[in-house]
Structures are given as C-alpha cells and as structure tokens.
Amino acid sequence: MTITDLRDAAASSGAVTDSANGGVAGRQKPKEKRTWRSYSIYVGLAMIFVYCLAPFYWMLVSSLRRTADIFDNSLVPAPFSLENYTKVFDGSTMFGQALLNSLIVATTTTVLALILGVFAAYAISRLNFPFKSAILGVIIATSMFPGISVVVPLLRLFTDMGWINSYQAMIVPNLSFAIPLAVWNLTTFMKALPFDLEEAAMIDGCTKWQAFRRVLLPLAAPGVFTTAILTFIHSWNEFIIALSMINDPRIQTATVAISKFTGATEFQAPFGEQMAAGVIVTVPLVVMVLIFQRRIVEGLTAGATK
C-alpha cells in the first residue's frame, strides 16, 4: 500500500466520522428561543421586587442623611452621615433598653408558643378524640379577632390584676395570637409525617413519649423552625398591645419607642431618627430569616434521607 492510498483511506474515514457526527448533531433538540411571555415573567418579578424593597431602601437612604437634608429627593445620600444613628443611641430615647424589652417579649412569647403549640399539634394530628376538628377550628378562630378589639377588655382586666407596665401584660396577649399560628402550622406539618416511624419506634420498645421525643420531634424540626420565625416576627412587630399596656419608658418595646421619638422642638418631627431606628429594628429580622431559612432547608433534606 502506497502513501497515497493511506491518505485516501484517512480522508474517507474522516468524512465518515464527520457525517456521523453531523447526524448525531442533527438529531439534537434545538434550543428553544425565549418568547415575550418568558421575558414578561422576569419583568413582572423585577417590578414586584422593586415594589417590595423600595420603602426599605428609602428608609435606609433617609437614615443616612443629615437632619438638614432629610427632605432631599436624591436616590443616594450626599453627604453620607451617621448623625441619625448617633442620636438614636444618645440616651435620651432609651432605645437600647427598648430593643432589649422587645427581645425579651418576643423570645418569651416564641418559646411558650412553641412549647404549647408542639403538644397541641401532636394531640390534634396523631391522637383520636371527639370534636378534634371543632377544637382546631376554635383555635384558628381566636386568631381572627383584630388586636384593637381586645385592647379595652384586656386593659380593664390587667388594671385590676396590677399587670400594667409589666412584661406579662404584653406576653400574654401576644400568646393569644401566636399559639393559634403555631398550632395550625405544626398540625399541618405533623400530619404529613408518616405514622409508620412512630409505630416502629414503639415496637422497638419506646413509649409514646419516647417515640415523640426521639423520632417525631426531630423530624418536625423544620416546621418548628419555620413556626419560631413567624412567631418571633409577629411578636417583635406587635404595636397596639404594647402601646396600650405600657406607660413606663423603661418597659416599652422598640416599636412603641420609635412612635414616641420627639424632635428638638415641639413642632419638629424626627424623621431621620425614626428612619434610623426602623433600619435597626428591621435588619436583625432579615438576617435571622436568612440564617434560619438555610437551617430549614438542611433540616428538610436530613429528614428526607433518614
């Protein structure tokens, strides 16, 4: 075989390979072109995103302006100033104590609501007893009353009990709204857990309490974290009860403290300080939600692989 024959054989084999590759490529599914509908979805999501974040952005920008520039309409503060944040913590507003009070009230409410909500949700979702659906309906119905409708009766009751200007005057009313939320969320979550796991644990020698504590409760951890976040946010943002029950500045929560900020004169509204305080109150909630969302996803994945 000569060199020319080898070259012809190589060329023919390359042509066969190219034709084969072309055939395979020809059979590949062509890429779908984006239509106006797909772009409209992204545009709609962007508009919703801007609509939701625009108030918070303006609050942040306004908090970084000087008092003299508070009515400036520019999108970026110029010059940049931390004057409002300094005034918030100068001691006259007692805002640091108000943040601590909000943390105490929200944390206590969340812990108590979770403890009561977990046991109530377990009983409703796993046990059989008469009027179970009616009891769940009554629990949910109690959360439908607006807070303002119970302020006057609670004010009269707590005045007779001597609870005015106390933490329990805020925690107990918060529980009346937090417990139904916790029971509803946890009941829905526990109903989705298989009964076989609990029964298998009891066959292996666990009591009903041990099966609940060692098997069911760890699997329900994602639902518990979600409920804790929602309950904490609700208690942290509560305003009308705290405003009505607390007159002492040392006990008032952060939301009430912001509403009672005063300017340098009687007719001056401290918009800058209120904006700065609003940012301080909001940022920890955003950070907490982001952190716990990651843990919720990890908990859901771990529960699915056990």
C-alpha atoms as a printed R data frame, in Angstrom:
    type eleno elety resid chain resno       x      y      z
1   ATOM     1    CA   MET     A     1   0.000  0.000  0.000
2   ATOM     2    CA   THR     A     2   1.417  3.352 -1.035
3   ATOM     3    CA   ILE     A     3   1.370  6.634  0.829
4   ATOM     4    CA   THR     A     4  -1.334  7.933 -1.493
5   ATOM     5    CA   ASP     A     5  -3.588  5.031 -0.610
6   ATOM     6    CA   LEU     A     6  -3.094  5.733  3.116
7   ATOM     7    CA   ARG     A     7  -4.004  9.366  2.637
8   ATOM     8    CA   ASP     A     8  -7.155  8.447  0.729
9   ATOM     9    CA   ALA     A     9  -8.177  5.978  3.446
10  ATOM    10    CA   ALA     A    10  -7.659  8.590  6.190
11  ATOM    11    CA   ALA     A    11  -9.657 11.179  4.275
12  ATOM    12    CA   SER     A    12 -12.514  8.781  3.696
13  ATOM    13    CA   SER     A    13 -12.613  7.759  7.378
14  ATOM    14    CA   GLY     A    14 -12.658 11.438  8.394
15  ATOM    15    CA   ALA     A    15 -15.557 12.077  6.076
16  ATOM    16    CA   VAL     A    16 -17.468  9.151  7.577
17  ATOM    17    CA   THR     A    17 -16.792 10.463 11.087
18  ATOM    18    CA   ASP     A    18 -17.938 13.972 10.160
19  ATOM    19    CA   SER     A    19 -21.098 12.644  8.592
20  ATOM    20    CA   ALA     A    20 -21.796 10.560 11.699
21  ATOM    21    CA   ASN     A    21 -21.212 13.495 13.998
22  ATOM    22    CA   GLY     A    22 -23.378 15.624 11.789
23  ATOM    23    CA   GLY     A    23 -26.115 13.061 12.007
24  ATOM    24    CA   VAL     A    24 -25.923 12.960 15.793
25  ATOM    25    CA   ALA     A    25 -25.844 16.739 15.977
26  ATOM    26    CA   GLY     A    26 -28.757 16.873 13.615
27  ATOM    27    CA   ARG     A    27 -30.761 14.723 15.974
28  ATOM    28    CA   GLN     A    28 -30.105 17.031 18.963
29  ATOM    29    CA   LYS     A    29 -33.047 19.059 20.163
30  ATOM    30    CA   PRO     A    30 -32.722 22.664 19.035
31  ATOM    31    CA   LYS     A    31 -32.552 25.311 21.730
32  ATOM    32    CA   GLU     A    32 -35.842 26.969 22.438
33  ATOM    33    CA   LYS     A    33 -35.956 30.674 21.790
34  ATOM    34    CA   ARG     A    34 -37.177 32.934 24.560
35  ATOM    35    CA   THR     A    35 -40.575 34.396 23.826
36  ATOM    36    CA   TRP     A    36 -42.152 37.608 25.002
37  ATOM    37    CA   ARG     A    37 -44.030 35.647 27.653
38  ATOM    38    CA   SER     A    38 -40.838 34.439 29.343
39  ATOM    39    CA   TYR     A    39 -39.431 37.951 29.338
40  ATOM    40    CA   SER     A    40 -42.698 39.339 30.736
41  ATOM    41    CA   ILE     A    41 -42.394 36.945 33.704
42  ATOM    42    CA   TYR     A    42 -38.945 38.305 34.535
43  ATOM    43    CA   VAL     A    43 -40.165 41.872 34.127
44  ATOM    44    CA   GLY     A    44 -43.103 41.175 36.450
45  ATOM    45    CA   LEU     A    45 -40.855 39.609 39.086
46  ATOM    46    CA   ALA     A    46 -38.488 42.578 38.869
47  ATOM    47    CA   MET     A    47 -41.379 45.006 39.365
48  ATOM    48    CA   ILE     A    48 -42.598 43.079 42.421
49  ATOM    49    CA   PHE     A    49 -39.054 43.004 43.799
50  ATOM    50    CA   VAL     A    50 -38.666 46.762 43.380
51  ATOM    51    CA   TYR     A    51 -42.126 47.450 44.804
52  ATOM    52    CA   CYS     A    52 -41.405 45.430 47.949
53  ATOM    53    CA   LEU     A    53 -37.913 46.773 48.578
54  ATOM    54    CA   ALA     A    54 -38.417 50.409 47.591
55  ATOM    55    CA   PRO     A    55 -39.813 51.504 51.012
56  ATOM    56    CA   PHE     A    56 -36.969 49.807 52.868
57  ATOM    57    CA   TYR     A    57 -34.394 51.340 50.508
58  ATOM    58    CA   TRP     A    58 -35.851 54.813 51.023
59  ATOM    59    CA   MET     A    59 -35.854 54.277 54.783
60  ATOM    60    CA   LEU     A    60 -32.180 53.296 54.627
61  ATOM    61    CA   VAL     A    61 -31.249 56.256 52.429
62  ATOM    62    CA   SER     A    62 -33.168 58.705 54.629
63  ATOM    63    CA   SER     A    63 -31.471 57.364 57.750
64  ATOM    64    CA   LEU     A    64 -28.085 58.194 56.227
65  ATOM    65    CA   ARG     A    65 -28.932 61.840 55.513
66  ATOM    66    CA   ARG     A    66 -28.202 64.792 57.744
67  ATOM    67    CA   THR     A    67 -31.126 66.427 59.517
68  ATOM    68    CA   ALA     A    68 -30.830 69.448 57.216
69  ATOM    69    CA   ASP     A    69 -31.048 67.175 54.122
70  ATOM    70    CA   ILE     A    70 -33.881 64.928 55.288
71  ATOM    71    CA   PHE     A    71 -36.280 66.232 52.579
72  ATOM    72    CA   ASP     A    72 -33.766 65.730 49.778
73  ATOM    73    CA   ASN     A    73 -35.147 63.501 46.985
74  ATOM    74    CA   SER     A    74 -31.860 62.167 45.631
75  ATOM    75    CA   LEU     A    75 -31.528 58.371 45.440
76  ATOM    76    CA   VAL     A    76 -28.123 58.434 47.162
77  ATOM    77    CA   PRO     A    77 -27.450 60.442 50.339
78  ATOM    78    CA   ALA     A    78 -24.970 63.227 49.777
79  ATOM    79    CA   PRO     A    79 -23.173 63.835 52.016
80  ATOM    80    CA   PHE     A    80 -23.199 60.485 53.796
81  ATOM    81    CA   SER     A    81 -23.882 60.904 57.536
82  ATOM    82    CA   LEU     A    82 -24.410 58.695 60.626
83  ATOM    83    CA   GLU     A    83 -25.890 61.582 62.590
84  ATOM    84    CA   ASN     A    84 -29.300 59.931 62.985
85  ATOM    85    CA   TYR     A    85 -27.863 56.665 64.311
86  ATOM    86    CA   THR     A    86 -25.851 58.600 66.859
87  ATOM    87    CA   LYS     A    87 -28.953 60.431 68.068
88  ATOM    88    CA   VAL     A    88 -30.922 57.190 68.388
89  ATOM    89    CA   PHE     A    89 -28.460 55.848 70.963
90  ATOM    90    CA   ASP     A    90 -27.602 59.102 72.723
91  ATOM    91    CA   GLY     A    91 -29.529 58.007 75.835
92  ATOM    92    CA   SER     A    92 -32.456 60.399 75.705
93  ATOM    93    CA   THR     A    93 -34.682 57.996 73.758
94  ATOM    94    CA   MET     A    94 -33.799 54.863 75.812
95  ATOM    95    CA   PHE     A    95 -33.844 52.968 72.525
96  ATOM    96    CA   GLY     A    96 -31.257 50.427 73.671
97  ATOM    97    CA   GLN     A    97 -33.485 49.411 76.592
98  ATOM    98    CA   ALA     A    98 -36.472 49.292 74.229
99  ATOM    99    CA   LEU     A    99 -34.622 46.837 71.966
100 ATOM   100    CA   LEU     A   100 -33.859 44.651 74.967
101 ATOM   101    CA   ASN     A   101 -37.530 44.750 76.017
102 ATOM   102    CA   SER     A   102 -38.616 43.717 72.516
103 ATOM   103    CA   LEU     A   103 -36.140 40.838 72.593
104 ATOM   104    CA   ILE     A   104 -37.435 39.651 75.978
105 ATOM   105    CA   VAL     A   105 -41.082 39.823 74.937
106 ATOM   106    CA   ALA     A   106 -40.579 38.224 71.518
107 ATOM   107    CA   THR     A   107 -38.298 35.443 72.787
108 ATOM   108    CA   THR     A   108 -40.548 34.552 75.720
109 ATOM   109    CA   THR     A   109 -43.633 34.556 73.509
110 ATOM   110    CA   THR     A   110 -41.914 32.363 70.911
111 ATOM   111    CA   VAL     A   111 -40.684 29.799 73.444
112 ATOM   112    CA   LEU     A   112 -44.043 29.495 75.209
113 ATOM   113    CA   ALA     A   113 -45.969 29.353 71.931
114 ATOM   114    CA   LEU     A   114 -43.695 26.593 70.606
115 ATOM   115    CA   ILE     A   115 -43.963 24.504 73.785
116 ATOM   116    CA   LEU     A   116 -47.747 24.715 73.881
117 ATOM   117    CA   GLY     A   117 -48.096 24.537 70.099
118 ATOM   118    CA   VAL     A   118 -45.985 21.386 69.707
119 ATOM   119    CA   PHE     A   119 -48.025 19.403 72.248
120 ATOM   120    CA   ALA     A   120 -51.347 20.703 70.926
121 ATOM   121    CA   ALA     A   121 -50.360 19.963 67.332
122 ATOM   122    CA   TYR     A   122 -49.230 16.450 68.288
123 ATOM   123    CA   ALA     A   123 -52.543 15.720 70.008
124 ATOM   124    CA   ILE     A   124 -54.600 17.040 67.103
125 ATOM   125    CA   SER     A   125 -52.571 15.371 64.336
126 ATOM   126    CA   ARG     A   126 -51.716 11.983 65.934
127 ATOM   127    CA   LEU     A   127 -54.403 11.178 68.524
128 ATOM   128    CA   ASN     A   128 -58.046 10.310 68.059
129 ATOM   129    CA   PHE     A   129 -60.575 12.005 70.343
130 ATOM   130    CA   PRO     A   130 -64.037 13.544 69.918
131 ATOM   131    CA   PHE     A   131 -64.513 17.027 68.442
132 ATOM   132    CA   LYS     A   132 -60.915 17.217 67.255
133 ATOM   133    CA   SER     A   133 -61.767 19.222 64.131
134 ATOM   134    CA   ALA     A   134 -64.036 21.543 66.108
135 ATOM   135    CA   ILE     A   135 -61.271 22.268 68.618
136 ATOM   136    CA   LEU     A   136 -58.837 23.097 65.808
137 ATOM   137    CA   GLY     A   137 -61.451 25.385 64.253
138 ATOM   138    CA   VAL     A   138 -61.961 27.219 67.556
139 ATOM   139    CA   ILE     A   139 -58.194 27.663 67.948
140 ATOM   140    CA   ILE     A   140 -57.911 29.169 64.479
141 ATOM   141    CA   ALA     A   141 -60.996 31.355 65.017
142 ATOM   142    CA   THR     A   142 -59.394 33.025 68.038
143 ATOM   143    CA   SER     A   143 -56.654 34.436 65.813
144 ATOM   144    CA   MET     A   144 -59.165 36.165 63.533
145 ATOM   145    CA   PHE     A   145 -60.043 38.892 66.037
146 ATOM   146    CA   PRO     A   146 -58.074 42.107 65.412
147 ATOM   147    CA   GLY     A   147 -55.842 43.240 68.226
148 ATOM   148    CA   ILE     A   148 -57.672 46.516 68.675
149 ATOM   149    CA   SER     A   149 -60.905 44.647 69.545
150 ATOM   150    CA   VAL     A   150 -59.396 43.137 72.705
151 ATOM   151    CA   VAL     A   151 -57.449 46.153 73.926
152 ATOM   152    CA   VAL     A   152 -60.190 47.647 76.114
153 ATOM   153    CA   PRO     A   153 -61.170 44.368 77.866
154 ATOM   154    CA   LEU     A   154 -57.515 43.474 78.426
155 ATOM   155    CA   LEU     A   155 -56.746 46.962 79.723
156 ATOM   156    CA   ARG     A   156 -59.551 46.683 82.279
157 ATOM   157    CA   LEU     A   157 -58.515 43.152 83.267
158 ATOM   158    CA   PHE     A   158 -54.804 43.911 83.604
159 ATOM   159    CA   THR     A   159 -55.539 47.081 85.571
160 ATOM   160    CA   ASP     A   160 -57.477 45.052 88.132
161 ATOM   161    CA   MET     A   161 -54.673 42.457 88.236
162 ATOM   162    CA   GLY     A   162 -51.912 45.050 88.596
163 ATOM   163    CA   TRP     A   163 -50.189 43.977 85.366
164 ATOM   164    CA   ILE     A   164 -49.947 47.403 83.733
165 ATOM   165    CA   ASN     A   165 -46.319 48.335 82.932
166 ATOM   166    CA   SER     A   166 -45.142 44.716 83.096
167 ATOM   167    CA   TYR     A   167 -43.782 42.206 80.602
168 ATOM   168    CA   GLN     A   168 -46.653 39.764 81.138
169 ATOM   169    CA   ALA     A   169 -49.113 42.439 80.000
170 ATOM   170    CA   MET     A   170 -47.501 42.148 76.542
171 ATOM   171    CA   ILE     A   171 -46.571 38.448 76.530
172 ATOM   172    CA   VAL     A   172 -49.988 37.017 77.443
173 ATOM   173    CA   PRO     A   173 -51.913 38.904 74.701
174 ATOM   174    CA   ASN     A   174 -49.197 38.006 72.195
175 ATOM   175    CA   LEU     A   175 -49.675 34.339 73.073
176 ATOM   176    CA   SER     A   176 -53.356 34.558 72.155
177 ATOM   177    CA   PHE     A   177 -52.288 35.276 68.576
178 ATOM   178    CA   ALA     A   178 -49.034 33.268 68.489
179 ATOM   179    CA   ILE     A   179 -50.411 29.951 69.787
180 ATOM   180    CA   PRO     A   180 -53.086 29.559 67.059
181 ATOM   181    CA   LEU     A   181 -50.424 30.280 64.431
182 ATOM   182    CA   ALA     A   182 -48.081 27.704 65.960
183 ATOM   183    CA   VAL     A   183 -50.802 25.062 66.329
184 ATOM   184    CA   TRP     A   184 -52.002 25.484 62.749
185 ATOM   185    CA   ASN     A   185 -48.518 25.325 61.182
186 ATOM   186    CA   LEU     A   186 -47.295 22.420 63.309
187 ATOM   187    CA   THR     A   187 -50.511 20.423 62.897
188 ATOM   188    CA   THR     A   188 -50.261 20.654 59.128
189 ATOM   189    CA   PHE     A   189 -46.593 19.652 59.249
190 ATOM   190    CA   MET     A   190 -47.060 16.722 61.643
191 ATOM   191    CA   LYS     A   191 -49.948 15.316 59.625
192 ATOM   192    CA   ALA     A   192 -47.527 14.920 56.709
193 ATOM   193    CA   LEU     A   193 -45.118 12.776 58.772
194 ATOM   194    CA   PRO     A   194 -45.674  9.001 58.315
195 ATOM   195    CA   PHE     A   195 -47.272  7.125 61.203
196 ATOM   196    CA   ASP     A   196 -45.094  4.076 60.476
197 ATOM   197    CA   LEU     A   197 -41.998  5.667 62.007
198 ATOM   198    CA   GLU     A   198 -43.716  6.265 65.327
199 ATOM   199    CA   GLU     A   199 -45.213  2.767 65.335
200 ATOM   200    CA   ALA     A   200 -41.838  1.195 64.502
201 ATOM   201    CA   ALA     A   201 -40.225  3.030 67.420
202 ATOM   202    CA   MET     A   202 -42.906  1.759 69.794
203 ATOM   203    CA   ILE     A   203 -42.431 -1.793 68.503
204 ATOM   204    CA   ASP     A   204 -38.708 -1.443 69.265
205 ATOM   205    CA   GLY     A   205 -39.555 -0.669 72.895
206 ATOM   206    CA   CYS     A   206 -40.111  3.089 73.002
207 ATOM   207    CA   THR     A   207 -43.001  4.530 74.932
208 ATOM   208    CA   LYS     A   208 -45.300  7.029 73.245
209 ATOM   209    CA   TRP     A   209 -43.417  9.900 74.902
210 ATOM   210    CA   GLN     A   210 -40.032  8.493 73.795
211 ATOM   211    CA   ALA     A   211 -41.298  7.985 70.235
212 ATOM   212    CA   PHE     A   212 -42.500 11.591 70.220
213 ATOM   213    CA   ARG     A   213 -39.273 12.993 71.673
214 ATOM   214    CA   ARG     A   214 -36.739 10.856 69.778
215 ATOM   215    CA   VAL     A   215 -38.454 10.250 66.437
216 ATOM   216    CA   LEU     A   216 -41.286 12.656 65.696
217 ATOM   217    CA   LEU     A   217 -39.874 15.855 67.177
218 ATOM   218    CA   PRO     A   218 -36.514 15.703 65.296
219 ATOM   219    CA   LEU     A   219 -38.371 15.136 62.023
220 ATOM   220    CA   ALA     A   220 -40.646 18.075 62.834
221 ATOM   221    CA   ALA     A   221 -37.664 20.393 63.419
222 ATOM   222    CA   PRO     A   222 -38.067 22.232 60.059
223 ATOM   223    CA   GLY     A   223 -41.681 23.030 60.904
224 ATOM   224    CA   VAL     A   224 -40.683 24.131 64.395
225 ATOM   225    CA   PHE     A   225 -38.020 26.490 62.987
226 ATOM   226    CA   THR     A   226 -40.481 27.958 60.498
227 ATOM   227    CA   THR     A   227 -43.086 28.482 63.224
228 ATOM   228    CA   ALA     A   228 -40.484 30.041 65.505
229 ATOM   229    CA   ILE     A   229 -39.519 32.555 62.836
230 ATOM   230    CA   LEU     A   230 -43.110 33.580 62.127
231 ATOM   231    CA   THR     A   231 -43.984 33.800 65.820
232 ATOM   232    CA   PHE     A   232 -40.887 35.831 66.671
233 ATOM   233    CA   ILE     A   233 -41.510 38.289 63.822
234 ATOM   234    CA   HIS     A   234 -45.147 38.723 64.853
235 ATOM   235    CA   SER     A   235 -44.204 39.378 68.484
236 ATOM   236    CA   TRP     A   236 -41.308 41.654 67.546
237 ATOM   237    CA   ASN     A   237 -43.522 43.843 65.347
238 ATOM   238    CA   GLU     A   238 -46.511 43.984 67.730
239 ATOM   239    CA   PHE     A   239 -47.511 47.573 68.478
240 ATOM   240    CA   ILE     A   240 -51.088 48.181 69.631
241 ATOM   241    CA   ILE     A   241 -50.966 45.973 72.759
242 ATOM   242    CA   ALA     A   242 -47.589 47.328 73.867
243 ATOM   243    CA   LEU     A   243 -48.737 50.904 73.302
244 ATOM   244    CA   SER     A   244 -51.905 50.405 75.360
245 ATOM   245    CA   MET     A   245 -50.464 48.440 78.289
246 ATOM   246    CA   ILE     A   246 -47.140 50.224 78.851
247 ATOM   247    CA   ASN     A   247 -46.639 53.768 80.055
248 ATOM   248    CA   ASP     A   248 -43.208 53.346 81.610
249 ATOM   249    CA   PRO     A   249 -40.377 54.147 79.119
250 ATOM   250    CA   ARG     A   250 -38.205 51.520 80.824
251 ATOM   251    CA   ILE     A   251 -40.641 48.728 79.815
252 ATOM   252    CA   GLN     A   252 -41.789 49.896 76.374
253 ATOM   253    CA   THR     A   253 -40.768 47.941 73.283
254 ATOM   254    CA   ALA     A   254 -38.855 49.240 70.270
255 ATOM   255    CA   THR     A   255 -41.943 49.813 68.112
256 ATOM   256    CA   VAL     A   256 -43.515 51.993 70.806
257 ATOM   257    CA   ALA     A   257 -40.262 53.824 71.443
258 ATOM   258    CA   ILE     A   258 -39.983 54.768 67.752
259 ATOM   259    CA   SER     A   259 -43.509 56.216 67.752
260 ATOM   260    CA   LYS     A   260 -42.648 58.387 70.757
261 ATOM   261    CA   PHE     A   261 -39.459 59.946 69.365
262 ATOM   262    CA   THR     A   262 -39.505 63.726 69.711
263 ATOM   263    CA   GLY     A   263 -37.580 66.370 67.801
264 ATOM   264    CA   ALA     A   264 -35.534 69.275 69.051
265 ATOM   265    CA   THR     A   265 -38.701 71.371 69.306
266 ATOM   266    CA   GLU     A   266 -42.365 70.569 69.892
267 ATOM   267    CA   PHE     A   267 -43.294 71.009 66.221
268 ATOM   268    CA   GLN     A   268 -40.323 69.157 64.702
269 ATOM   269    CA   ALA     A   269 -40.803 65.558 63.548
270 ATOM   270    CA   PRO     A   270 -37.606 63.476 63.926
271 ATOM   271    CA   PHE     A   271 -37.917 61.693 60.564
272 ATOM   272    CA   GLY     A   272 -34.207 60.891 60.365
273 ATOM   273    CA   GLU     A   273 -34.062 59.291 63.800
274 ATOM   274    CA   GLN     A   274 -37.217 57.293 63.135
275 ATOM   275    CA   MET     A   275 -35.776 56.036 59.858
276 ATOM   276    CA   ALA     A   276 -32.535 55.022 61.562
277 ATOM   277    CA   ALA     A   277 -34.424 53.244 64.332
278 ATOM   278    CA   GLY     A   278 -36.563 51.483 61.722
279 ATOM   279    CA   VAL     A   279 -33.447 50.168 59.994
280 ATOM   280    CA   ILE     A   280 -32.014 48.968 63.304
281 ATOM   281    CA   VAL     A   281 -35.248 47.122 64.116
282 ATOM   282    CA   THR     A   282 -35.634 45.583 60.643
283 ATOM   283    CA   VAL     A   283 -32.103 44.421 59.809
284 ATOM   284    CA   PRO     A   284 -31.858 41.791 62.602
285 ATOM   285    CA   LEU     A   285 -35.114 40.215 61.388
286 ATOM   286    CA   VAL     A   286 -33.812 39.992 57.827
287 ATOM   287    CA   VAL     A   287 -30.555 38.428 58.983
288 ATOM   288    CA   MET     A   288 -32.392 35.968 61.232
289 ATOM   289    CA   VAL     A   289 -34.727 34.878 58.430
290 ATOM   290    CA   LEU     A   290 -31.821 34.265 56.055
291 ATOM   291    CA   ILE     A   291 -29.952 32.210 58.653
292 ATOM   292    CA   PHE     A   292 -32.925 30.086 59.662
293 ATOM   293    CA   GLN     A   293 -34.042 29.534 56.060
294 ATOM   294    CA   ARG     A   294 -30.760 27.769 55.443
295 ATOM   295    CA   ARG     A   295 -31.260 25.604 58.511
296 ATOM   296    CA   ILE     A   296 -34.810 24.787 57.429
297 ATOM   297    CA   VAL     A   297 -33.578 23.513 54.067
298 ATOM   298    CA   GLU     A   298 -30.899 21.438 55.758
299 ATOM   299    CA   GLY     A   299 -33.477 20.007 58.161
300 ATOM   300    CA   LEU     A   300 -35.838 19.074 55.336
301 ATOM   301    CA   THR     A   301 -33.034 17.293 53.463
302 ATOM   302    CA   ALA     A   302 -31.878 15.427 56.565
303 ATOM   303    CA   GLY     A   303 -35.415 14.355 57.409
304 ATOM   304    CA   ALA     A   304 -35.985 13.031 53.896
305 ATOM   305    CA   THR     A   305 -32.884 10.833 53.936
306 ATOM   306    CA   LYS     A   306 -33.381  9.206 57.328
